Amino acid sequence: MNQLSIRRLRQLAGKTKNEIAGLLGMSVNTYSKYEDNPMSLSYAVYHQLIEYLETAIQIRKNWKRSNL
């Protein structure tokens, strides 16, 4: 199975590193390290981040579709 990276999910969601770092309450530098090594995130934070990004992707797709 081909898994998408956190970085790619963030990009598909149209979010910046700054936005995600703020959401998680951490610096952009810290968040960047987690994008490079997601296994260093706690399971709870990783799970919340993936849920948020997947939801943001769906919202973005639906918004684009409705504005065509």
Predicted model as a PDB file, atoms N, CA, C, CB and O in Angstrom, pLDDT in the B-factor column:
MODEL        1                                                                  
ATOM      1  N   MET A   1       0.842  -1.172   0.000  1.00 35.00           N  
ATOM      2  CA  MET A   1       0.000   0.000   0.000  1.00 35.00           C  
ATOM      3  C   MET A   1       0.890   1.239   0.000  1.00 35.00           C  
ATOM      4  CB  MET A   1      -0.960  -0.004   1.217  1.00 35.00           C  
ATOM      5  O   MET A   1       1.908   1.279   0.692  1.00 35.00           O  
ATOM      6  N   ASN A   2       0.512   2.231  -0.763  1.00 48.00           N  
ATOM      7  CA  ASN A   2       1.268   3.474  -0.874  1.00 48.00           C  
ATOM      8  C   ASN A   2       0.741   4.476   0.152  1.00 48.00           C  
ATOM      9  CB  ASN A   2       1.174   4.057  -2.316  1.00 48.00           C  
ATOM     10  O   ASN A   2      -0.375   4.975   0.010  1.00 48.00           O  
ATOM     11  N   GLN A   3       1.519   4.769   1.165  1.00 64.00           N  
ATOM     12  CA  GLN A   3       1.108   5.713   2.190  1.00 64.00           C  
ATOM     13  C   GLN A   3       1.591   7.116   1.846  1.00 64.00           C  
ATOM     14  CB  GLN A   3       1.640   5.284   3.559  1.00 64.00           C  
ATOM     15  O   GLN A   3       2.702   7.302   1.349  1.00 64.00           O  
ATOM     16  N   LEU A   4       0.750   8.083   2.114  1.00 79.00           N  
ATOM     17  CA  LEU A   4       1.124   9.473   1.904  1.00 79.00           C  
ATOM     18  C   LEU A   4       1.821   9.994   3.153  1.00 79.00           C  
ATOM     19  CB  LEU A   4      -0.118  10.338   1.560  1.00 79.00           C  
ATOM     20  O   LEU A   4       1.470   9.626   4.274  1.00 79.00           O  
ATOM     21  N   SER A   5       2.796  10.842   2.950  1.00 92.00           N  
ATOM     22  CA  SER A   5       3.499  11.442   4.079  1.00 92.00           C  
ATOM     23  C   SER A   5       2.653  12.554   4.692  1.00 92.00           C  
ATOM     24  CB  SER A   5       4.873  11.988   3.638  1.00 92.00           C  
ATOM     25  O   SER A   5       1.725  13.069   4.068  1.00 92.00           O  
ATOM     26  N   ILE A   6       2.991  12.906   5.913  1.00 94.00           N  
ATOM     27  CA  ILE A   6       2.309  14.028   6.564  1.00 94.00           C  
ATOM     28  C   ILE A   6       2.487  15.282   5.721  1.00 94.00           C  
ATOM     29  CB  ILE A   6       2.853  14.254   8.004  1.00 94.00           C  
ATOM     30  O   ILE A   6       1.550  16.065   5.565  1.00 94.00           O  
ATOM     31  N   ARG A   7       3.671  15.474   5.183  1.00 95.00           N  
ATOM     32  CA  ARG A   7       3.938  16.643   4.347  1.00 95.00           C  
ATOM     33  C   ARG A   7       2.983  16.688   3.153  1.00 95.00           C  
ATOM     34  CB  ARG A   7       5.398  16.631   3.860  1.00 95.00           C  
ATOM     35  O   ARG A   7       2.403  17.730   2.848  1.00 95.00           O  
ATOM     36  N   ARG A   8       2.830  15.553   2.490  1.00 95.00           N  
ATOM     37  CA  ARG A   8       1.966  15.498   1.303  1.00 95.00           C  
ATOM     38  C   ARG A   8       0.504  15.704   1.694  1.00 95.00           C  
ATOM     39  CB  ARG A   8       2.136  14.147   0.569  1.00 95.00           C  
ATOM     40  O   ARG A   8      -0.232  16.391   0.985  1.00 95.00           O  
ATOM     41  N   LEU A   9       0.081  15.128   2.795  1.00 95.00           N  
ATOM     42  CA  LEU A   9      -1.293  15.344   3.259  1.00 95.00           C  
ATOM     43  C   LEU A   9      -1.526  16.815   3.566  1.00 95.00           C  
ATOM     44  CB  LEU A   9      -1.589  14.490   4.505  1.00 95.00           C  
ATOM     45  O   LEU A   9      -2.571  17.372   3.227  1.00 95.00           O  
ATOM     46  N   ARG A  10      -0.545  17.440   4.209  1.00 95.00           N  
ATOM     47  CA  ARG A  10      -0.661  18.874   4.516  1.00 95.00           C  
ATOM     48  C   ARG A  10      -0.793  19.685   3.240  1.00 95.00           C  
ATOM     49  CB  ARG A  10       0.555  19.359   5.326  1.00 95.00           C  
ATOM     50  O   ARG A  10      -1.615  20.597   3.160  1.00 95.00           O  
ATOM     51  N   GLN A  11       0.011  19.356   2.245  1.00 95.00           N  
ATOM     52  CA  GLN A  11      -0.032  20.067   0.977  1.00 95.00           C  
ATOM     53  C   GLN A  11      -1.376  19.860   0.276  1.00 95.00           C  
ATOM     54  CB  GLN A  11       1.115  19.607   0.073  1.00 95.00           C  
ATOM     55  O   GLN A  11      -1.946  20.808  -0.263  1.00 95.00           O  
ATOM     56  N   LEU A  12      -1.880  18.636   0.281  1.00 94.00           N  
ATOM     57  CA  LEU A  12      -3.179  18.352  -0.329  1.00 94.00           C  
ATOM     58  C   LEU A  12      -4.307  19.091   0.389  1.00 94.00           C  
ATOM     59  CB  LEU A  12      -3.451  16.846  -0.315  1.00 94.00           C  
ATOM     60  O   LEU A  12      -5.311  19.458  -0.223  1.00 94.00           O  
ATOM     61  N   ALA A  13      -4.130  19.303   1.687  1.00 96.00           N  
ATOM     62  CA  ALA A  13      -5.129  20.032   2.467  1.00 96.00           C  
ATOM     63  C   ALA A  13      -5.031  21.539   2.256  1.00 96.00           C  
ATOM     64  CB  ALA A  13      -4.974  19.709   3.942  1.00 96.00           C  
ATOM     65  O   ALA A  13      -5.912  22.285   2.684  1.00 96.00           O  
ATOM     66  N   GLY A  14      -3.961  21.991   1.595  1.00 95.00           N  
ATOM     67  CA  GLY A  14      -3.782  23.418   1.355  1.00 95.00           C  
ATOM     68  C   GLY A  14      -3.363  24.185   2.598  1.00 95.00           C  
ATOM     69  O   GLY A  14      -3.630  25.381   2.715  1.00 95.00           O  
ATOM     70  N   LYS A  15      -2.713  23.502   3.517  1.00 97.00           N  
ATOM     71  CA  LYS A  15      -2.290  24.122   4.765  1.00 97.00           C  
ATOM     72  C   LYS A  15      -0.784  24.373   4.759  1.00 97.00           C  
ATOM     73  CB  LYS A  15      -2.681  23.242   5.959  1.00 97.00           C  
ATOM     74  O   LYS A  15      -0.021  23.641   4.128  1.00 97.00           O  
ATOM     75  N   THR A  16      -0.375  25.412   5.468  1.00 97.00           N  
ATOM     76  CA  THR A  16       1.043  25.720   5.579  1.00 97.00           C  
ATOM     77  C   THR A  16       1.611  25.064   6.839  1.00 97.00           C  
ATOM     78  CB  THR A  16       1.273  27.254   5.605  1.00 97.00           C  
ATOM     79  O   THR A  16       0.867  24.658   7.732  1.00 97.00           O  
ATOM     80  N   LYS A  17       2.921  24.969   6.894  1.00 97.00           N  
ATOM     81  CA  LYS A  17       3.573  24.460   8.101  1.00 97.00           C  
ATOM     82  C   LYS A  17       3.223  25.350   9.285  1.00 97.00           C  
ATOM     83  CB  LYS A  17       5.110  24.388   7.913  1.00 97.00           C  
ATOM     84  O   LYS A  17       3.017  24.862  10.396  1.00 97.00           O  
ATOM     85  N   ASN A  18       3.156  26.633   9.050  1.00 97.00           N  
ATOM     86  CA  ASN A  18       2.833  27.589  10.103  1.00 97.00           C  
ATOM     87  C   ASN A  18       1.439  27.321  10.683  1.00 97.00           C  
ATOM     88  CB  ASN A  18       2.914  29.023   9.560  1.00 97.00           C  
ATOM     89  O   ASN A  18       1.253  27.354  11.899  1.00 97.00           O  
ATOM     90  N   GLU A  19       0.473  27.058   9.815  1.00 97.00           N  
ATOM     91  CA  GLU A  19      -0.890  26.782  10.274  1.00 97.00           C  
ATOM     92  C   GLU A  19      -0.941  25.517  11.133  1.00 97.00           C  
ATOM     93  CB  GLU A  19      -1.836  26.642   9.075  1.00 97.00           C  
ATOM     94  O   GLU A  19      -1.568  25.501  12.192  1.00 97.00           O  
ATOM     95  N   ILE A  20      -0.285  24.474  10.670  1.00 97.00           N  
ATOM     96  CA  ILE A  20      -0.318  23.213  11.400  1.00 97.00           C  
ATOM     97  C   ILE A  20       0.453  23.330  12.713  1.00 97.00           C  
ATOM     98  CB  ILE A  20       0.262  22.082  10.540  1.00 97.00           C  
ATOM     99  O   ILE A  20       0.015  22.811  13.740  1.00 97.00           O  
ATOM    100  N   ALA A  21       1.590  24.004  12.681  1.00 96.00           N  
ATOM    101  CA  ALA A  21       2.358  24.198  13.915  1.00 96.00           C  
ATOM    102  C   ALA A  21       1.515  24.951  14.946  1.00 96.00           C  
ATOM    103  CB  ALA A  21       3.676  24.969  13.626  1.00 96.00           C  
ATOM    104  O   ALA A  21       1.506  24.588  16.123  1.00 96.00           O  
ATOM    105  N   GLY A  22       0.812  25.988  14.514  1.00 96.00           N  
ATOM    106  CA  GLY A  22      -0.060  26.735  15.415  1.00 96.00           C  
ATOM    107  C   GLY A  22      -1.179  25.875  15.971  1.00 96.00           C  
ATOM    108  O   GLY A  22      -1.504  25.956  17.156  1.00 96.00           O  
ATOM    109  N   LEU A  23      -1.765  25.058  15.121  1.00 93.00           N  
ATOM    110  CA  LEU A  23      -2.828  24.156  15.539  1.00 93.00           C  
ATOM    111  C   LEU A  23      -2.337  23.195  16.623  1.00 93.00           C  
ATOM    112  CB  LEU A  23      -3.361  23.371  14.337  1.00 93.00           C  
ATOM    113  O   LEU A  23      -3.059  22.890  17.573  1.00 93.00           O  
ATOM    114  N   LEU A  24      -1.105  22.729  16.465  1.00 93.00           N  
ATOM    115  CA  LEU A  24      -0.537  21.779  17.421  1.00 93.00           C  
ATOM    116  C   LEU A  24       0.148  22.458  18.607  1.00 93.00           C  
ATOM    117  CB  LEU A  24       0.451  20.885  16.719  1.00 93.00           C  
ATOM    118  O   LEU A  24       0.583  21.789  19.544  1.00 93.00           O  
ATOM    119  N   GLY A  25       0.241  23.800  18.563  1.00 94.00           N  
ATOM    120  CA  GLY A  25       0.848  24.538  19.665  1.00 94.00           C  
ATOM    121  C   GLY A  25       2.349  24.352  19.763  1.00 94.00           C  
ATOM    122  O   GLY A  25       2.898  24.216  20.857  1.00 94.00           O  
ATOM    123  N   MET A  26       3.015  24.346  18.608  1.00 95.00           N  
ATOM    124  CA  MET A  26       4.470  24.174  18.594  1.00 95.00           C  
ATOM    125  C   MET A  26       5.082  25.101  17.561  1.00 95.00           C  
ATOM    126  CB  MET A  26       4.854  22.705  18.296  1.00 95.00           C  
ATOM    127  O   MET A  26       4.374  25.680  16.738  1.00 95.00           O  
ATOM    128  N   SER A  27       6.386  25.239  17.607  1.00 97.00           N  
ATOM    129  CA  SER A  27       7.069  26.084  16.626  1.00 97.00           C  
ATOM    130  C   SER A  27       7.079  25.403  15.259  1.00 97.00           C  
ATOM    131  CB  SER A  27       8.514  26.394  17.083  1.00 97.00           C  
ATOM    132  O   SER A  27       6.894  24.191  15.149  1.00 97.00           O  
ATOM    133  N   VAL A  28       7.295  26.202  14.234  1.00 97.00           N  
ATOM    134  CA  VAL A  28       7.384  25.666  12.876  1.00 97.00           C  
ATOM    135  C   VAL A  28       8.584  24.728  12.768  1.00 97.00           C  
ATOM    136  CB  VAL A  28       7.495  26.813  11.837  1.00 97.00           C  
ATOM    137  O   VAL A  28       8.506  23.700  12.096  1.00 97.00           O  
ATOM    138  N   ASN A  29       9.684  25.073  13.419  1.00 97.00           N  
ATOM    139  CA  ASN A  29      10.870  24.203  13.384  1.00 97.00           C  
ATOM    140  C   ASN A  29      10.570  22.832  13.980  1.00 97.00           C  
ATOM    141  CB  ASN A  29      12.036  24.857  14.141  1.00 97.00           C  
ATOM    142  O   ASN A  29      10.971  21.809  13.424  1.00 97.00           O  
ATOM    143  N   THR A  30       9.871  22.810  15.101  1.00 96.00           N  
ATOM    144  CA  THR A  30       9.519  21.539  15.730  1.00 96.00           C  
ATOM    145  C   THR A  30       8.600  20.742  14.810  1.00 96.00           C  
ATOM    146  CB  THR A  30       8.843  21.774  17.102  1.00 96.00           C  
ATOM    147  O   THR A  30       8.794  19.543  14.609  1.00 96.00           O  
ATOM    148  N   TYR A  31       7.595  21.423  14.251  1.00 95.00           N  
ATOM    149  CA  TYR A  31       6.676  20.721  13.350  1.00 95.00           C  
ATOM    150  C   TYR A  31       7.421  20.157  12.138  1.00 95.00           C  
ATOM    151  CB  TYR A  31       5.551  21.668  12.887  1.00 95.00           C  
ATOM    152  O   TYR A  31       7.148  19.037  11.708  1.00 95.00           O  
ATOM    153  N   SER A  32       8.348  20.920  11.596  1.00 95.00           N  
ATOM    154  CA  SER A  32       9.130  20.450  10.442  1.00 95.00           C  
ATOM    155  C   SER A  32       9.870  19.156  10.769  1.00 95.00           C  
ATOM    156  CB  SER A  32      10.132  21.530   9.997  1.00 95.00           C  
ATOM    157  O   SER A  32       9.961  18.252   9.938  1.00 95.00           O  
ATOM    158  N   LYS A  33      10.392  19.082  11.975  1.00 95.00           N  
ATOM    159  CA  LYS A  33      11.079  17.852  12.402  1.00 95.00           C  
ATOM    160  C   LYS A  33      10.113  16.681  12.437  1.00 95.00           C  
ATOM    161  CB  LYS A  33      11.724  18.040  13.786  1.00 95.00           C  
ATOM    162  O   LYS A  33      10.477  15.561  12.078  1.00 95.00           O  
ATOM    163  N   TYR A  34       8.883  16.936  12.869  1.00 94.00           N  
ATOM    164  CA  TYR A  34       7.890  15.867  12.899  1.00 94.00           C  
ATOM    165  C   TYR A  34       7.481  15.431  11.490  1.00 94.00           C  
ATOM    166  CB  TYR A  34       6.662  16.318  13.681  1.00 94.00           C  
ATOM    167  O   TYR A  34       7.197  14.255  11.263  1.00 94.00           O  
ATOM    168  N   GLU A  35       7.449  16.365  10.554  1.00 93.00           N  
ATOM    169  CA  GLU A  35       7.154  15.979   9.170  1.00 93.00           C  
ATOM    170  C   GLU A  35       8.236  15.049   8.645  1.00 93.00           C  
ATOM    171  CB  GLU A  35       7.034  17.226   8.264  1.00 93.00           C  
ATOM    172  O   GLU A  35       7.950  14.101   7.913  1.00 93.00           O  
ATOM    173  N   ASP A  36       9.479  15.323   9.021  1.00 92.00           N  
ATOM    174  CA  ASP A  36      10.594  14.483   8.573  1.00 92.00           C  
ATOM    175  C   ASP A  36      10.635  13.142   9.301  1.00 92.00           C  
ATOM    176  CB  ASP A  36      11.913  15.214   8.775  1.00 92.00           C  
ATOM    177  O   ASP A  36      11.110  12.149   8.749  1.00 92.00           O  
ATOM    178  N   ASN A  37      10.141  13.110  10.536  1.00 92.00           N  
ATOM    179  CA  ASN A  37      10.183  11.887  11.338  1.00 92.00           C  
ATOM    180  C   ASN A  37       8.872  11.748  12.116  1.00 92.00           C  
ATOM    181  CB  ASN A  37      11.405  11.900  12.312  1.00 92.00           C  
ATOM    182  O   ASN A  37       8.850  11.969  13.327  1.00 92.00           O  
ATOM    183  N   PRO A  38       7.776  11.384  11.434  1.00 90.00           N  
ATOM    184  CA  PRO A  38       6.476  11.321  12.111  1.00 90.00           C  
ATOM    185  C   PRO A  38       6.405  10.290  13.228  1.00 90.00           C  
ATOM    186  CB  PRO A  38       5.411  11.024  11.114  1.00 90.00           C  
ATOM    187  O   PRO A  38       5.525  10.369  14.084  1.00 90.00           O  
ATOM    188  N   MET A  39       7.310   9.334  13.231  1.00 89.00           N  
ATOM    189  CA  MET A  39       7.295   8.317  14.284  1.00 89.00           C  
ATOM    190  C   MET A  39       7.667   8.916  15.644  1.00 89.00           C  
ATOM    191  CB  MET A  39       8.259   7.176  13.932  1.00 89.00           C  
ATOM    192  O   MET A  39       7.447   8.285  16.678  1.00 89.00           O  
ATOM    193  N   SER A  40       8.226  10.122  15.648  1.00 91.00           N  
ATOM    194  CA  SER A  40       8.573  10.758  16.917  1.00 91.00           C  
ATOM    195  C   SER A  40       7.374  11.477  17.549  1.00 91.00           C  
ATOM    196  CB  SER A  40       9.717  11.745  16.705  1.00 91.00           C  
ATOM    197  O   SER A  40       7.452  11.918  18.695  1.00 91.00           O  
ATOM    198  N   LEU A  41       6.271  11.596  16.808  1.00 91.00           N  
ATOM    199  CA  LEU A  41       5.043  12.157  17.366  1.00 91.00           C  
ATOM    200  C   LEU A  41       4.375  11.124  18.265  1.00 91.00           C  
ATOM    201  CB  LEU A  41       4.077  12.609  16.240  1.00 91.00           C  
ATOM    202  O   LEU A  41       4.468   9.922  18.015  1.00 91.00           O  
ATOM    203  N   SER A  42       3.710  11.588  19.295  1.00 92.00           N  
ATOM    204  CA  SER A  42       2.923  10.651  20.096  1.00 92.00           C  
ATOM    205  C   SER A  42       1.778  10.134  19.228  1.00 92.00           C  
ATOM    206  CB  SER A  42       2.381  11.332  21.409  1.00 92.00           C  
ATOM    207  O   SER A  42       1.348  10.806  18.290  1.00 92.00           O  
ATOM    208  N   TYR A  43       1.293   8.949  19.543  1.00 93.00           N  
ATOM    209  CA  TYR A  43       0.204   8.367  18.762  1.00 93.00           C  
ATOM    210  C   TYR A  43      -1.010   9.286  18.755  1.00 93.00           C  
ATOM    211  CB  TYR A  43      -0.178   6.991  19.316  1.00 93.00           C  
ATOM    212  O   TYR A  43      -1.637   9.478  17.713  1.00 93.00           O  
ATOM    213  N   ALA A  44      -1.344   9.853  19.904  1.00 93.00           N  
ATOM    214  CA  ALA A  44      -2.536  10.706  20.007  1.00 93.00           C  
ATOM    215  C   ALA A  44      -2.420  11.923  19.089  1.00 93.00           C  
ATOM    216  CB  ALA A  44      -2.747  11.163  21.465  1.00 93.00           C  
ATOM    217  O   ALA A  44      -3.364  12.247  18.368  1.00 93.00           O  
ATOM    218  N   VAL A  45      -1.282  12.592  19.111  1.00 92.00           N  
ATOM    219  CA  VAL A  45      -1.086  13.782  18.269  1.00 92.00           C  
ATOM    220  C   VAL A  45      -1.066  13.381  16.793  1.00 92.00           C  
ATOM    221  CB  VAL A  45       0.236  14.517  18.649  1.00 92.00           C  
ATOM    222  O   VAL A  45      -1.665  14.058  15.958  1.00 92.00           O  
ATOM    223  N   TYR A  46      -0.382  12.288  16.473  1.00 92.00           N  
ATOM    224  CA  TYR A  46      -0.331  11.800  15.093  1.00 92.00           C  
ATOM    225  C   TYR A  46      -1.745  11.504  14.588  1.00 92.00           C  
ATOM    226  CB  TYR A  46       0.556  10.531  14.993  1.00 92.00           C  
ATOM    227  O   TYR A  46      -2.108  11.897  13.479  1.00 92.00           O  
ATOM    228  N   HIS A  47      -2.526  10.820  15.395  1.00 93.00           N  
ATOM    229  CA  HIS A  47      -3.889  10.461  15.006  1.00 93.00           C  
ATOM    230  C   HIS A  47      -4.746  11.710  14.779  1.00 93.00           C  
ATOM    231  CB  HIS A  47      -4.531   9.567  16.078  1.00 93.00           C  
ATOM    232  O   HIS A  47      -5.475  11.791  13.790  1.00 93.00           O  
ATOM    233  N   GLN A  48      -4.658  12.674  15.686  1.00 92.00           N  
ATOM    234  CA  GLN A  48      -5.421  13.919  15.536  1.00 92.00           C  
ATOM    235  C   GLN A  48      -4.989  14.678  14.293  1.00 92.00           C  
ATOM    236  CB  GLN A  48      -5.252  14.805  16.772  1.00 92.00           C  
ATOM    237  O   GLN A  48      -5.826  15.223  13.573  1.00 92.00           O  
ATOM    238  N   LEU A  49      -3.700  14.717  14.040  1.00 94.00           N  
ATOM    239  CA  LEU A  49      -3.181  15.425  12.877  1.00 94.00           C  
ATOM    240  C   LEU A  49      -3.687  14.792  11.586  1.00 94.00           C  
ATOM    241  CB  LEU A  49      -1.651  15.436  12.897  1.00 94.00           C  
ATOM    242  O   LEU A  49      -4.129  15.499  10.680  1.00 94.00           O  
ATOM    243  N   ILE A  50      -3.627  13.468  11.496  1.00 94.00           N  
ATOM    244  CA  ILE A  50      -4.096  12.777  10.299  1.00 94.00           C  
ATOM    245  C   ILE A  50      -5.586  12.999  10.101  1.00 94.00           C  
ATOM    246  CB  ILE A  50      -3.791  11.279  10.386  1.00 94.00           C  
ATOM    247  O   ILE A  50      -6.026  13.252   8.980  1.00 94.00           O  
ATOM    248  N   GLU A  51      -6.368  12.911  11.163  1.00 95.00           N  
ATOM    249  CA  GLU A  51      -7.813  13.164  11.053  1.00 95.00           C  
ATOM    250  C   GLU A  51      -8.083  14.580  10.564  1.00 95.00           C  
ATOM    251  CB  GLU A  51      -8.507  12.937  12.406  1.00 95.00           C  
ATOM    252  O   GLU A  51      -8.920  14.785   9.685  1.00 95.00           O  
ATOM    253  N   TYR A  52      -7.381  15.554  11.128  1.00 95.00           N  
ATOM    254  CA  TYR A  52      -7.559  16.943  10.725  1.00 95.00           C  
ATOM    255  C   TYR A  52      -7.216  17.130   9.249  1.00 95.00           C  
ATOM    256  CB  TYR A  52      -6.696  17.865  11.591  1.00 95.00           C  
ATOM    257  O   TYR A  52      -7.976  17.748   8.503  1.00 95.00           O  
ATOM    258  N   LEU A  53      -6.079  16.598   8.836  1.00 96.00           N  
ATOM    259  CA  LEU A  53      -5.647  16.776   7.445  1.00 96.00           C  
ATOM    260  C   LEU A  53      -6.587  16.075   6.476  1.00 96.00           C  
ATOM    261  CB  LEU A  53      -4.226  16.250   7.258  1.00 96.00           C  
ATOM    262  O   LEU A  53      -6.899  16.623   5.418  1.00 96.00           O  
ATOM    263  N   GLU A  54      -7.041  14.882   6.815  1.00 95.00           N  
ATOM    264  CA  GLU A  54      -7.977  14.171   5.938  1.00 95.00           C  
ATOM    265  C   GLU A  54      -9.291  14.939   5.814  1.00 95.00           C  
ATOM    266  CB  GLU A  54      -8.242  12.749   6.469  1.00 95.00           C  
ATOM    267  O   GLU A  54      -9.861  15.019   4.726  1.00 95.00           O  
ATOM    268  N   THR A  55      -9.771  15.500   6.913  1.00 96.00           N  
ATOM    269  CA  THR A  55     -10.992  16.303   6.881  1.00 96.00           C  
ATOM    270  C   THR A  55     -10.785  17.558   6.043  1.00 96.00           C  
ATOM    271  CB  THR A  55     -11.429  16.680   8.307  1.00 96.00           C  
ATOM    272  O   THR A  55     -11.647  17.915   5.239  1.00 96.00           O  
ATOM    273  N   ALA A  56      -9.659  18.226   6.222  1.00 95.00           N  
ATOM    274  CA  ALA A  56      -9.357  19.437   5.451  1.00 95.00           C  
ATOM    275  C   ALA A  56      -9.269  19.131   3.960  1.00 95.00           C  
ATOM    276  CB  ALA A  56      -8.043  20.068   5.935  1.00 95.00           C  
ATOM    277  O   ALA A  56      -9.702  19.939   3.138  1.00 95.00           O  
ATOM    278  N   ILE A  57      -8.721  17.989   3.604  1.00 95.00           N  
ATOM    279  CA  ILE A  57      -8.631  17.591   2.197  1.00 95.00           C  
ATOM    280  C   ILE A  57     -10.031  17.412   1.623  1.00 95.00           C  
ATOM    281  CB  ILE A  57      -7.810  16.284   2.043  1.00 95.00           C  
ATOM    282  O   ILE A  57     -10.320  17.895   0.528  1.00 95.00           O  
ATOM    283  N   GLN A  58     -10.900  16.719   2.355  1.00 96.00           N  
ATOM    284  CA  GLN A  58     -12.267  16.498   1.873  1.00 96.00           C  
ATOM    285  C   GLN A  58     -13.028  17.813   1.725  1.00 96.00           C  
ATOM    286  CB  GLN A  58     -13.021  15.566   2.825  1.00 96.00           C  
ATOM    287  O   GLN A  58     -13.742  18.014   0.743  1.00 96.00           O  
ATOM    288  N   ILE A  59     -12.876  18.695   2.686  1.00 95.00           N  
ATOM    289  CA  ILE A  59     -13.536  20.006   2.600  1.00 95.00           C  
ATOM    290  C   ILE A  59     -13.028  20.761   1.385  1.00 95.00           C  
ATOM    291  CB  ILE A  59     -13.296  20.835   3.887  1.00 95.00           C  
ATOM    292  O   ILE A  59     -13.811  21.360   0.648  1.00 95.00           O  
ATOM    293  N   ARG A  60     -11.722  20.735   1.174  1.00 92.00           N  
ATOM    294  CA  ARG A  60     -11.141  21.439   0.031  1.00 92.00           C  
ATOM    295  C   ARG A  60     -11.647  20.865  -1.294  1.00 92.00           C  
ATOM    296  CB  ARG A  60      -9.611  21.362   0.085  1.00 92.00           C  
ATOM    297  O   ARG A  60     -11.967  21.616  -2.216  1.00 92.00           O  
ATOM    298  N   LYS A  61     -11.720  19.535  -1.388  1.00 92.00           N  
ATOM    299  CA  LYS A  61     -12.237  18.890  -2.608  1.00 92.00           C  
ATOM    300  C   LYS A  61     -13.690  19.275  -2.855  1.00 92.00           C  
ATOM    301  CB  LYS A  61     -12.112  17.356  -2.506  1.00 92.00           C  
ATOM    302  O   LYS A  61     -14.069  19.611  -3.977  1.00 92.00           O  
ATOM    303  N   ASN A  62     -14.499  19.224  -1.802  1.00 92.00           N  
ATOM    304  CA  ASN A  62     -15.911  19.570  -1.949  1.00 92.00           C  
ATOM    305  C   ASN A  62     -16.094  21.027  -2.328  1.00 92.00           C  
ATOM    306  CB  ASN A  62     -16.663  19.275  -0.666  1.00 92.00           C  
ATOM    307  O   ASN A  62     -16.958  21.357  -3.140  1.00 92.00           O  
ATOM    308  N   TRP A  63     -15.287  21.901  -1.744  1.00 89.00           N  
ATOM    309  CA  TRP A  63     -15.369  23.318  -2.059  1.00 89.00           C  
ATOM    310  C   TRP A  63     -15.010  23.572  -3.524  1.00 89.00           C  
ATOM    311  CB  TRP A  63     -14.445  24.121  -1.137  1.00 89.00           C  
ATOM    312  O   TRP A  63     -15.689  24.324  -4.222  1.00 89.00           O  
ATOM    313  N   LYS A  64     -13.931  22.930  -3.973  1.00 85.00           N  
ATOM    314  CA  LYS A  64     -13.522  23.087  -5.372  1.00 85.00           C  
ATOM    315  C   LYS A  64     -14.607  22.581  -6.313  1.00 85.00           C  
ATOM    316  CB  LYS A  64     -12.203  22.341  -5.637  1.00 85.00           C  
ATOM    317  O   LYS A  64     -14.922  23.225  -7.313  1.00 85.00           O  
ATOM    318  N   ARG A  65     -15.176  21.425  -5.986  1.00 85.00           N  
ATOM    319  CA  ARG A  65     -16.206  20.825  -6.821  1.00 85.00           C  
ATOM    320  C   ARG A  65     -17.438  21.750  -6.910  1.00 85.00           C  
ATOM    321  CB  ARG A  65     -16.606  19.439  -6.260  1.00 85.00           C  
ATOM    322  O   ARG A  65     -18.021  21.892  -7.985  1.00 85.00           O  
ATOM    323  N   SER A  66     -17.827  22.365  -5.810  1.00 87.00           N  
ATOM    324  CA  SER A  66     -19.013  23.211  -5.805  1.00 87.00           C  
ATOM    325  C   SER A  66     -18.769  24.556  -6.484  1.00 87.00           C  
ATOM    326  CB  SER A  66     -19.480  23.432  -4.386  1.00 87.00           C  
ATOM    327  O   SER A  66     -19.720  25.253  -6.836  1.00 87.00           O  
ATOM    328  N   ASN A  67     -17.508  24.925  -6.668  1.00 82.00           N  
ATOM    329  CA  ASN A  67     -17.189  26.207  -7.300  1.00 82.00           C  
ATOM    330  C   ASN A  67     -16.766  26.072  -8.759  1.00 82.00           C  
ATOM    331  CB  ASN A  67     -16.095  26.892  -6.529  1.00 82.00           C  
ATOM    332  O   ASN A  67     -16.276  27.033  -9.352  1.00 82.00           O  
ATOM    333  N   LEU A  68     -16.948  24.908  -9.334  1.00 71.00           N  
ATOM    334  CA  LEU A  68     -16.603  24.728 -10.755  1.00 71.00           C  
ATOM    335  C   LEU A  68     -17.672  25.258 -11.651  1.00 71.00           C  
ATOM    336  CB  LEU A  68     -16.361  23.273 -11.071  1.00 71.00           C  
ATOM    337  O   LEU A  68     -17.545  25.187 -12.873  1.00 71.00           O  
TER     338      LEU A  68                                                      
ENDMDL                                                                          
END                                                                             
